[in-house]
Amino acid sequence: MFTTLAANLPPLHGDANALHQVLMNLLTNAREAMGGGGEIRVETGPVSDRPGWIRLVVADTGPRMPRETLARTFEPFFTTKSSGTGLGLSVTYGIIQDHGGHVDVQSEPGRGTTFTLSFPALATA
């Protein structure tokens, strides 16, 4: 796993346990998607076109998601796995929304899948 974590980001107001669950769900899915090979990249930084927002990127080099799967990524009970409930990414989406955030998912052949989360930073005086 490779990390590029920005220094001096403003704080994010939120539930630490819920945000931890978001990160763990994304990392677990990335690991499972690669089937034992590949790389996971985690990045943090400011959102360049939204002052006062921060971003978290979780990307993998696994096979891309088919368009049909990508369209249903956050749908409750949808899974492509032989085991599991299909709730991980649905719960993740709900937590992101509860924190006023947004998520974008990109998946391309030969490049894997990238989840980009953005959240409003806590205003500091």
C-alpha positions in Angstrom: 0.0 0.0 0.0 1.2 3.4 -0.9 0.2 6.6 1.0 0.4 10.2 0.2 -1.0 12.1 3.1 -1.1 15.9 3.0 0.3 17.7 6.0 -1.6 20.5 7.7 -5.1 19.7 6.5 -7.9 21.4 8.4 -9.8 19.1 10.8 -13.0 17.3 9.7 -16.0 17.3 12.0 -17.4 13.8 12.2 -17.8 10.5 13.9 -14.3 9.0 14.0 -15.7 5.4 14.3 -18.0 5.9 11.3 -15.2 7.4 9.2 -12.9 4.6 10.2 -15.6 2.2 8.9 -15.7 4.0 5.6 -11.9 3.7 5.2 -11.9 0.0 6.2 -14.7 -0.8 3.8 -12.9 0.8 0.9 -9.6 -0.8 1.7 -11.2 -4.3 2.2 -13.0 -4.0 -1.1 -9.8 -2.9 -2.9 -7.8 -5.8 -1.5 -10.5 -8.3 -2.4 -10.8 -6.8 -5.9 -7.2 -7.4 -6.7 -7.2 -11.1 -5.7 -3.8 -11.2 -4.1 -1.9 -9.0 -6.5 -1.7 -5.3 -7.2 -1.3 -2.1 -5.3 -3.6 0.1 -3.2 -3.0 3.8 -3.0 -4.4 6.1 -0.3 -4.1 9.9 -0.6 -5.4 12.9 1.3 -5.3 16.5 0.3 -7.3 19.7 -0.3 -10.0 19.7 -3.0 -8.5 22.0 -5.6 -11.7 23.4 -6.9 -13.6 23.6 -3.6 -11.8 25.8 -1.0 -12.4 24.5 2.5 -12.9 20.9 1.5 -10.6 17.9 1.9 -10.4 14.7 -0.1 -9.6 11.1 0.5 -8.7 8.9 -2.4 -8.6 5.1 -2.2 -7.4 3.5 -5.5 -6.5 0.0 -6.5 -4.9 -1.6 -9.6 -7.4 -4.5 -9.8 -9.6 -5.2 -12.8 -12.1 -2.5 -13.5 -15.7 -2.8 -12.5 -18.0 -3.5 -15.4 -20.3 -0.6 -16.2 -23.4 -2.5 -14.8 -21.6 -3.1 -11.5 -20.4 0.5 -11.3 -23.9 1.8 -11.7 -25.0 -0.3 -8.7 -22.0 0.3 -6.5 -23.9 1.8 -3.6 -27.1 -0.1 -3.9 -28.1 -2.0 -0.7 -27.7 -5.8 -0.9 -25.9 -5.7 -4.3 -22.7 -7.8 -4.3 -20.6 -9.5 -6.9 -19.0 -11.7 -4.2 -19.9 -15.2 -3.4 -20.2 -14.3 0.3 -21.2 -11.1 2.0 -24.3 -9.0 2.5 -23.8 -6.3 -0.1 -24.1 -3.7 2.5 -20.5 -2.4 2.9 -20.6 0.2 0.2 -24.2 1.1 0.9 -23.3 1.8 4.5 -20.2 3.7 3.4 -22.3 5.9 1.1 -24.7 6.7 3.9 -21.9 7.7 6.2 -20.3 9.9 3.6 -23.7 11.6 3.1 -24.2 12.0 6.8 -20.9 13.9 7.0 -22.0 16.3 4.2 -19.5 14.6 1.8 -19.5 13.4 -1.7 -18.1 10.4 -3.4 -17.0 9.8 -7.0 -16.1 6.4 -8.4 -14.0 5.8 -11.5 -13.1 2.4 -13.0 -11.0 1.9 -16.1 -9.5 -1.1 -17.8 -5.8 -1.4 -16.9 -6.1 1.3 -14.2 -8.3 -0.3 -11.6 -10.9 1.5 -9.5 -10.6 4.9 -7.7 -13.0 6.1 -5.0 -12.6 9.9 -4.3 -14.4 11.2 -1.2 -14.6 14.9 -0.4 -15.8 16.4 2.8 -16.2 20.0 4.1 -13.5 20.9 6.5 -14.3 22.2 9.9 -14.2 26.0 9.8 -11.4 27.4 11.9 -11.3 30.9 13.1 
